[in-house]
Amino acid sequence: MTDVADDRPPLALTIDGRAVEVPDDGSTLLAVLRERLGLRSAKDGCSPQGQCGCCTVLVDGQPRVACVTPARRVRGRAVTTLDGLDAAERQAWGDAFCATGASQCGFCTPGIVVRLSGLAAKDTPADDTAAVEQALLAHLCRCTGWRTILDAWSAHVGGTGAAGPGPVRDLVAAGERATIEGRSPQRVGPDVALGHGGFADDEAPAGALVAVPDPAGGWAVGESLAGARAAAGKVQGRRTTAELRHPLAVPDGDWAATLRTTWVEPAYLETDASWCVPGGDPATPLANGGAFGGKARTDVGAAARSLADEHGRPVRVVLAREDAVRRGPKRPPVAGGMQPDGTGVLRVAATDGVAAAVAAVAPRLAVEPVDVVGPPTSCDARAAGWAEALVLAAGAGALTPDAGGDAGVLAADRGDGRARVTLRSPDGAVATADVAVWPEAHVTVEVACGAVLDEVVLRSYCVGAAHMGLGWVTSEGLAVDEAGEVHDLTIRSFGVLRAVDTPPIDVVVDTADTGPPVNGSDAVFVAVAAATWLAQAAPPAWPTGVRVR
C-alpha cells in the first residue's frame, strides 16, 4: 500500500545503468520496477511476504528481495535486475540453465540467477555446492528439485554452460517432452530460463486497470496493484502455530498398511493472473507450463474478460499469495487401509474424479468419499488418488503382475533405512525409485516412458518429481482449522523442501524405449513417495516430519 501523496521530492535511482526518478510515495522497490517502470524480470510470487526470492535484484552488487525493500531505502543507489546484467553474462546463465534443465516454467529462475550472479562475483568455486545451497535458502522452486540448479551453477562458473561443441538439442522436441511432463503447453529455451516465457502478468498492457479479490467474493478494481489491494483491504498473510490436522480416520480393519494425509498446497510460484481487453480473449494463466494441475480451474481469465467488458478498458486480474492459498484447490486428504491381496478402503475428501483414478490402479480398493469442511480439493493435483492407492499397495505388498501391463506396484522391497519400489502408471510409464534415508540420504530413479524426445528435460522433470515426492511424504501440509479456514498463508509454511534439505537425486532414463512418449515424472513422483515412506518404516500419517537429509 502506498502513502498519501505529499510534497516529498522524487527518489533518484540508477536502474540497470539508467538514471530514473520516481515519486517517493511509500512504494516497494518491486512495485517501482514492475508497476511504474515496466521492468518485469523481477517476478512477484509472494509480495509482500519476502519469502520466495522471485523478485531478487542487486543493490550496489548485493542481492536484495525487492518486494520488502522500500524504494526510499535505496535512494541514490544502483539497482540491477536480471535484464541489467552484462549481456554476455546473462546469456551464459540462460545457456547454463537451459543446458542442465535447471528451469522449467522459468518463473523463479530470474531471481535465482541474480542471486547466483552475486555469489559468482565473490569468486565462489564451481564445486562449492554448500555455498550455493546456502544462497538458495532465500528462494523457493516448485519445479526443478534444486539439483539441476546446482548443475547450472557448476556449468556456468566452471565454464561449460554456454552452447559449444557437442550434440545440438532440438528445443522443439524438448518443448514437446516438457508439455507431456507438465501437462500444459511449454516452450524450452535460454530465454525461458531468463524469465521471458510469456507470463500473463508480464504481458499485460500498460495502463490496464488492476483487479484483486475482495472479502465479499467479488473483485476490487484500482488504477494500480497497490490501489486495488488497498481497496480490497488486503491483509498480510502469516504462518500459523496451529498443528496440522488429519480430518479423516482410517477405516476399521486388520490392515497390512494404513495411511492418513492432510491437505497439501500445490505451491506453484507464479500466482494466478490474467488480463483481457474489452471483447477479447483473456490471457492464459498457464502461459508456459507450471502449477502441476493447481491452476487448471482458476477463474482469473473469466474475471478479466468480464471486468474488461464492464469497465471498457483492459483489466489485469492478479491473485496475491494469500488469495491463491484461500481460493486454490488442494490435494485431497485421505485415510485408508489395504491388505496384501489389494482389498481395502480409502476414505477421501469428496473430490470429483478420485474414485476413477483409484480404480485405474487398485480396482479392489473401495473408495469412500467423505464431505470434509475445508478448502477446495481437486483431482487435477499431480497423480491425485492413484498415487495414494499405489503408496498403500507398496506398503501392503499388494503387487500387480507385470505380464499384463496393468498399472500398479510391480515390486516393493525395504531394508534398514532404505527401500526400492517399481511401479507402472496409468499412462504406461515404469519408474523405479531407490531411496536411502540413512546413514547417507540418496535417491536413484530409473524411468521408461517411451521415446525420450529430450533427455535434459525429462531428467529435469524427474528430479523435480522426486523432490516433490520426498516433500509430500516428509514435510508438506497445510494447517486448516475445524471450521475449514486455512491458517498457513505464507509460501514458506507449505513445507516445500529447501535445497539444503534435498538429498542427491540421480536419474537414469531408458533411452532404448522407442514407444509413444508418455508422462514419466508422475510415475517417478509416486515411486519416490512410496519408497521414501517405506524407507522410513511406513509411519501411519503424513507428513512424517522425518528429514531425509
C-alpha positions in Angstrom: 0.0 0.0 0.0 1.3 3.5 -0.8 1.4 6.6 1.3 -0.9 9.5 0.7 0.6 11.8 -1.9 2.6 14.7 -0.4 5.3 17.1 -1.4 8.3 14.9 -0.9 11.0 15.2 -3.6 11.2 12.3 -6.0 13.5 9.4 -5.5 16.6 9.3 -7.7 17.8 5.8 -8.5 20.0 4.1 -11.0 18.2 1.2 -12.5 20.1 -1.1 -14.9 22.6 1.7 -15.5 19.9 4.3 -16.3 19.2 7.3 -14.0 15.5 7.5 -13.1 13.3 9.5 -10.8 10.1 8.1 -9.2 7.7 9.5 -6.7 8.5 9.0 -3.0 5.1 7.5 -2.2 6.0 4.6 0.0 6.1 2.0 -2.8 8.3 -1.0 -2.5 11.2 -1.5 -4.9 9.4 -4.3 -6.6 6.4 -2.0 -7.2 8.6 0.6 -8.7 10.3 -1.9 -11.0 7.2 -3.7 -12.2 4.3 -1.3 -11.9 6.0 2.1 -12.6 8.9 1.3 -14.8 7.5 -1.8 -16.6 10.6 -4.0 -15.7 9.2 -7.5 -15.5 12.3 -9.7 -15.0 11.8 -9.4 -11.2 8.8 -11.6 -10.6 6.1 -11.3 -7.9 5.5 -14.7 -6.3 4.5 -13.7 -2.7 4.7 -9.9 -2.2 4.9 -8.5 0.4 5.9 -11.7 2.2 9.6 -11.6 1.1 9.8 -15.4 1.1 10.1 -16.8 -2.4 13.1 -14.9 -3.8 11.5 -14.4 -7.2 11.9 -10.6 -7.0 15.6 -10.7 -6.1 17.7 -7.8 -7.6 21.2 -6.5 -6.8 21.5 -3.3 -4.9 25.1 -2.0 -5.2 26.0 -5.5 -6.1 24.3 -7.2 -3.2 21.2 -9.5 -3.5 18.1 -7.9 -2.1 14.5 -9.1 -2.1 12.7 -6.2 -3.8 9.1 -6.8 -2.5 10.0 -6.0 1.1 12.5 -3.2 0.3 11.0 0.3 0.5 12.1 2.2 -2.6 13.2 5.1 -0.5 15.7 2.9 1.3 17.7 2.6 -1.9 17.6 6.2 -2.8 20.7 7.2 -4.8 21.8 3.6 -5.1 22.4 1.3 -8.1 19.8 -1.4 -8.7 20.4 -4.2 -11.2 17.7 -6.5 -12.4 18.4 -9.7 -14.4 17.9 -7.8 -17.6 20.6 -5.3 -16.4 23.3 -7.9 -16.1 26.1 -7.8 -18.7 24.6 -9.3 -21.9 27.2 -11.9 -22.2 26.9 -13.0 -18.6 23.1 -13.1 -18.8 23.3 -15.2 -22.0 25.7 -17.6 -20.3 23.4 -18.1 -17.4 20.5 -18.7 -19.7 22.5 -21.2 -21.7 23.7 -23.0 -18.5 20.1 -23.2 -17.0 18.7 -24.5 -20.3 21.5 -27.0 -20.9 21.1 -28.6 -17.5 17.3 -28.4 -17.2 17.6 -26.0 -14.3 14.5 -24.2 -15.4 11.0 -25.4 -16.3 8.3 -22.7 -16.3 11.1 -20.1 -15.7 9.2 -18.0 -13.1 11.6 -18.5 -10.2 14.8 -18.6 -12.1 15.4 -14.9 -12.8 15.7 -14.2 -9.1 17.9 -17.3 -8.6 20.2 -16.2 -11.5 20.6 -12.8 -9.9 21.4 -14.4 -6.6 24.0 -16.7 -8.2 25.5 -13.8 -10.2 26.1 -12.1 -6.9 27.7 -15.3 -5.5 29.9 -15.7 -8.6 31.1 -12.2 -8.2 32.7 -13.3 -4.9 34.8 -15.9 -6.8 32.9 -18.8 -5.2 34.3 -22.0 -6.7 32.3 -24.1 -9.1 32.3 -27.1 -6.8 31.3 -25.2 -3.7 27.7 -26.6 -3.7 27.3 -25.9 0.1 27.7 -22.2 -0.6 25.1 -22.4 -3.4 22.7 -24.3 -1.2 23.0 -21.6 1.5 22.4 -18.9 -1.1 19.3 -20.7 -2.3 17.8 -20.5 1.2 16.4 -17.2 0.1 14.5 -18.9 -2.7 11.8 -21.5 -3.4 11.3 -23.5 -6.5 8.4 -26.0 -7.1 9.6 -27.4 -10.4 13.2 -28.3 -10.5 14.1 -30.0 -7.3 17.2 -27.8 -6.8 19.8 -30.4 -8.0 19.7 -29.2 -11.6 20.2 -25.6 -10.4 23.4 -26.8 -8.7 24.3 -28.3 -12.1 23.7 -25.0 -13.8 25.9 -23.2 -11.3 28.8 -25.7 -11.9 28.3 -25.4 -15.7 28.3 -21.6 -15.7 31.1 -21.0 -13.1 33.1 -23.9 -14.4 32.9 -22.6 -18.0 30.7 -25.4 -19.5 27.4 -23.7 -19.6 27.4 -22.0 -23.0 26.4 -23.7 -26.1 29.5 -25.3 -27.6 30.8 -28.5 -29.2 28.5 -31.5 -28.8 25.1 -32.6 -30.0 22.7 -29.8 -30.9 19.4 -30.1 -29.0 16.1 -30.0 -30.7 14.3 -27.4 -28.5 11.0 -28.1 -30.2 11.2 -31.7 -29.2 12.3 -30.5 -25.7 9.2 -28.4 -25.6 7.1 -31.5 -26.6 8.6 -33.5 -23.7 8.1 -30.6 -21.3 4.4 -30.3 -22.4 3.9 -34.1 -21.8 5.5 -33.9 -18.3 3.9 -30.7 -17.2 0.5 -31.5 -18.9 0.3 -28.0 -20.3 2.0 -26.3 -23.2 5.6 -25.3 -22.5 8.4 -23.9 -24.5 12.1 -24.6 -23.7 15.0 -22.2 -24.4 17.6 -20.0 -22.7 15.2 -17.0 -22.8 12.6 -19.1 -20.8 15.2 -19.6 -18.1 15.7 -15.8 -18.0 12.0 -15.3 -17.3 10.7 -14.5 -20.8 8.3 -17.4 -21.0 5.3 -15.0 -21.6 3.7 -15.0 -18.2 0.3 -13.3 -18.2 1.1 -10.5 -15.7 4.3 -9.7 -17.6 2.4 -9.2 -20.9 -0.4 -7.0 -19.7 -0.8 -3.7 -21.5 0.4 -0.6 -19.7 -2.3 1.4 -18.2 -4.6 -1.5 -17.6 -6.9 -1.5 -14.5 -6.0 -4.0 -11.9 -8.4 -6.3 -10.1 -7.9 -8.4 -7.0 -10.3 -10.5 -4.9 -12.3 -8.6 -2.3 -13.5 -10.0 1.0 -17.1 -10.2 -0.3 -16.3 -12.7 -3.0 -16.1 -10.1 -5.8 -13.3 -8.0 -7.3 -11.7 -4.8 -6.1 -10.6 -2.7 -9.0 -8.0 0.1 -9.0 -5.7 2.0 -11.3 -2.7 0.2 -9.8 -2.0 -3.0 -8.0 -1.4 -1.1 -4.8 -4.7 0.8 -5.2 -6.6 -2.4 -5.9 -5.1 -4.1 -2.8 -5.9 -1.1 -0.7 -9.5 -1.1 -1.9 -9.7 -4.8 -1.1 -8.3 -4.3 2.4 -5.6 -6.9 1.8 -4.2 -8.4 5.0 -0.7 -9.7 5.2 -0.6 -13.5 5.4 1.2 -15.4 8.2 2.4 -18.8 9.2 0.3 -20.2 11.9 1.4 -22.0 15.0 -1.6 -24.4 14.7 -0.9 -28.1 14.3 -1.6 -29.9 11.1 -4.9 -31.8 11.2 -5.8 -35.1 9.6 -9.5 -34.8 9.0 -10.3 -38.4 8.2 -10.0 -41.6 10.3 -8.6 -44.8 9.0 -11.5 -47.3 8.4 -11.8 -50.1 10.8 -10.0 -53.3 9.7 -7.0 -55.5 10.1 -4.8 -53.8 7.6 -1.3 -54.7 6.4 -0.7 -50.9 5.7 -2.6 -47.7 6.7 -2.1 -44.1 5.7 -3.5 -40.7 6.6 -2.7 -37.5 4.8 -3.8 -33.8 5.2 -4.4 -31.0 2.8 -1.4 -30.2 0.6 -0.9 -26.9 -1.2 0.2 -27.1 -4.9 2.7 -24.3 -4.0 3.3 -23.1 -7.6 5.4 -19.9 -7.6 3.6 -17.9 -10.3 0.3 -16.9 -8.7 -2.9 -16.9 -10.8 -3.0 -13.9 -13.2 -4.7 -13.0 -16.5 -5.6 -9.9 -18.4 -8.1 -9.0 -21.2 -9.2 -6.2 -23.4 -12.9 -5.4 -23.9 -14.3 -8.0 -26.2 -11.1 -10.0 -26.3 -9.9 -13.4 -25.2 -8.2 -13.4 -21.7 -4.5 -14.3 -21.4 -3.9 -17.8 -20.1 -2.6 -18.1 -16.5 -0.6 -21.1 -17.8 1.4 -19.3 -20.4 4.5 -21.5 -20.1 3.5 -24.6 -18.0 3.8 -24.8 -14.3 1.3 -25.4 -11.5 1.0 -29.2 -12.0 -2.8 -29.0 -12.1 -3.0 -26.4 -9.4 -4.4 -23.7 -11.8 -6.4 -25.9 -14.1 -9.7 -24.5 -12.9 -8.7 -20.9 -12.0 -11.3 -18.2 -12.6 -9.0 -15.3 -13.2 -9.4 -15.4 -17.0 -13.2 -15.3 -16.9 -12.9 -12.5 -14.4 -10.5 -10.5 -16.6 -12.9 -10.8 -19.6 -16.0 -9.8 -17.6 -14.3 -6.9 -15.9 -12.8 -5.6 -19.1 -16.2 -5.6 -20.8 -17.7 -3.9 -17.7 -15.1 -1.1 -17.5 -14.4 -0.7 -21.2 -10.7 -0.9 -20.5 -8.0 -3.6 -20.3 -8.0 -5.2 -16.9 -5.3 -7.3 -15.2 -6.6 -9.8 -12.6 -3.9 -10.8 -10.1 -4.1 -13.1 -7.1 -1.8 -12.4 -4.1 -0.2 -15.4 -2.5 -2.9 -15.3 0.3 -5.6 -15.3 -2.4 -4.1 -18.3 -4.2 -3.9 -20.3 -0.9 -7.5 -19.5 0.1 -9.1 -20.0 -3.3 -6.9 -22.6 -5.0 -7.7 -26.3 -4.8 -5.6 -28.6 -2.7 -4.6 -32.2 -2.8 -7.5 -34.0 -1.1 -6.8 -35.6 2.3 -7.2 -39.4 2.5 -7.2 -42.2 5.2 -7.1 -45.8 4.1 -6.0 -49.3 4.8 -5.1 -52.2 2.5 -4.5 -55.9 2.6 -1.8 -57.8 0.6 -4.4 -59.0 -1.8 -5.2 -55.4 -2.8 -8.6 -55.2 -1.0 -9.1 -52.3 1.3 -10.9 -49.0 1.9 -9.7 -45.5 1.0 -11.6 -42.6 2.6 -11.1 -39.4 0.7 -12.3 -35.8 0.9 -15.1 -35.8 -1.6 -13.5 -34.9 -4.9 -14.7 -35.4 -8.4 -12.7 -38.0 -10.3 -10.8 -39.6 -7.4 -12.7 -42.8 -7.5 -12.0 -43.4 -11.1 -8.3 -42.5 -10.6 -8.0 -45.1 -7.8 -9.9 -47.8 -9.8 -7.3 -47.4 -12.6 -4.5 -48.8 -10.4 -6.3 -50.5 -7.5 -9.6 -52.0 -8.6 -10.1 -53.8 -5.3 -9.7 -50.7 -3.2 -13.1 -49.3 -2.2 -13.3 -45.6 -2.2 -15.5 -43.8 0.4 -16.0 -40.1 -0.4 -16.5 -38.0 2.7 -17.7 -34.4 2.9 -15.0 -32.5 4.7 -15.1 -28.9 5.8 -12.0 -27.2 4.4 -10.5 -25.6 1.3 -11.5 -26.8 -2.1 -9.9 -30.0 -3.4 -9.2 -31.2 -7.0 -8.2 -34.4 -8.8 -6.1 -32.2 -11.1 -3.3 -32.3 -8.5 -0.4 -34.4 -9.6 -1.4 -38.1 -9.6 -4.2 -37.4 -7.2 -5.9 -40.6 -6.0 -3.9 -43.1 -7.9 -0.7 -42.0 -6.1 -2.2 -42.6 -2.7 -3.6 -46.0 -3.8 -0.2 -47.2 -5.1 1.6 -46.0 -2.0 -0.8 -48.1 0.1 -0.3 -51.1 -2.3 3.5 -50.8 -1.9 3.2 -50.7 1.9 0.8 -53.7 1.9 2.8 -55.7 -0.5 -0.1 -55.8 -2.9 1.8 -56.3 -6.2 0.4 -56.2 -9.7 1.6 -59.0 -12.1 4.0 -57.5 -14.7 2.9 -59.6 -17.6 -0.4 -58.0 -18.2 1.0 -54.5 -18.4 -1.6 -53.2 -15.9 -0.9 -50.1 -13.8 0.2 -51.0 -10.3 3.1 -51.7 -8.0 5.4 -54.2 -9.7 8.0 -54.6 -6.8 8.5 -53.2 -3.3 11.4 -54.1 -1.1 12.5 -52.5 2.1 15.6 -52.7 4.3 17.1 -50.8 7.1 16.7 -47.1 6.2 16.3 -48.0 2.5 13.5 -49.1 0.1 13.1 -49.8 -3.6 9.7 -49.5 -5.4 8.9 -50.2 -9.0 5.5 -49.3 -10.5 3.6 -48.7 -13.7 1.5 -45.6 -14.0 -1.9 -45.3 -15.7 0.0 -43.6 -18.6 2.1 -46.7 -19.0 5.4 -45.3 -17.7 7.5 -47.6 -15.5 9.5 -46.0 -12.7 11.8 -47.4 -10.1 12.9 -45.4 -7.0 15.7 -46.5 -4.7 15.6 -44.2 -1.7 18.1 -44.3 1.2 17.2 -42.1 4.2 20.2 -43.0 6.3 23.1 -43.3 7.1 23.5 -41.2 3.9 20.4 -40.0 2.1 20.3 -40.6 -1.6 17.6 -41.1 -4.3 18.1 -43.0 -7.5 15.4 -43.1 -10.1 15.0 -45.2 -13.3 12.3 -44.3 -15.7 11.0 -45.7 -19.0 8.3 -43.6 -20.7 8.5 -44.1 -24.4 10.6 -42.0 -26.8 12.7 -39.7 -24.7 12.5 -36.6 -27.1 14.9 -34.7 -24.9 16.8 -36.3 -22.1 17.6 -33.0 -20.4 14.0 -32.0 -20.0 12.9 -35.5 -18.9 15.6 -35.7 -16.3 14.7 -32.2 -15.0 11.1 -33.2 -14.6 12.0 -36.4 -12.9 14.4 -34.7 -10.4 11.6 -32.2 -9.7 9.1 -35.0 -9.2 11.4 -36.8 -6.9 11.8 -33.6 -4.8 8.0 -33.2 -4.7 7.6 -36.9 -3.7 10.1 -36.5 -0.9 8.4 -33.4 0.4 4.9 -34.8 0.2 5.9 -37.7 2.5 8.1 -35.8 4.9 7.2 -32.1 5.2 4.3 -30.8 3.1 0.9 -30.0 4.7 -1.5 -27.1 5.3 -2.9 -26.1 8.6 -6.7 -26.0 8.4 -8.9 -25.4 11.5 -12.1 -27.2 12.5 -14.2 -24.5 10.7 -12.3 -25.2 7.4 -10.3 -22.0 7.4 -6.7 -22.2 6.1 -4.2 -20.7 8.5 -0.9 -21.2 6.6 -0.9 -18.3 4.2 2.9 -17.7 3.6 4.7 -19.6 1.0 7.3 -20.9 3.5 4.6 -22.5 5.5 3.7 -25.1 2.9 6.7 -27.4 3.7 8.4 -27.4 0.3 11.9 -28.9 0.8 14.7 -26.4 0.5 17.9 -27.0 -1.4 19.7 -27.8 1.9 17.0 -30.4 2.7 17.2 -32.2 -0.6 19.5 -35.2 -1.0 21.3 -36.0 -4.2 18.9 -37.3 -6.9 20.3 -39.4 -9.8 18.0 -40.2 -12.8 18.6 -43.0 -15.3 16.5 -42.7 -18.4 15.7 -45.7 -20.5 16.7 -44.4 -23.9 16.0 -47.8 -25.6 12.2 -47.3 -25.1 11.0 -46.2 -28.5 7.3 -46.4 -27.9 5.0 -43.4 -27.9 6.2 -40.8 -25.4 4.1 -40.7 -22.2 4.4 -38.8 -19.0 7.1 -40.3 -16.8 7.6 -37.8 -14.0 4.2 -38.6 -12.4 5.3 -42.2 -12.0 8.6 -41.0 -10.5 6.7 -38.8 -8.1 4.7 -41.8 -6.8 7.6 -44.2 -6.8 9.8 -41.9 -4.8 7.0 -41.1 -2.3 6.3 -44.8 -1.8 10.0 -45.7 -1.4 10.6 -42.8 1.0 7.7 -43.9 3.1 8.9 -47.5 3.3 12.4 -46.4 4.0 11.1 -44.5 7.0 9.3 -47.7 8.2 5.9 -46.5 6.9 4.7 -44.1 9.6 0.9 -44.0 9.5 0.5 -40.3 8.9 2.0 -37.8 6.5 3.9 -35.6 6.6 6.1 -37.8 8.7 8.3 -35.0 10.0 11.4 -37.2 9.4 14.1 -35.4 7.5 15.7 -37.1 4.5 18.9 -35.2 4.7 
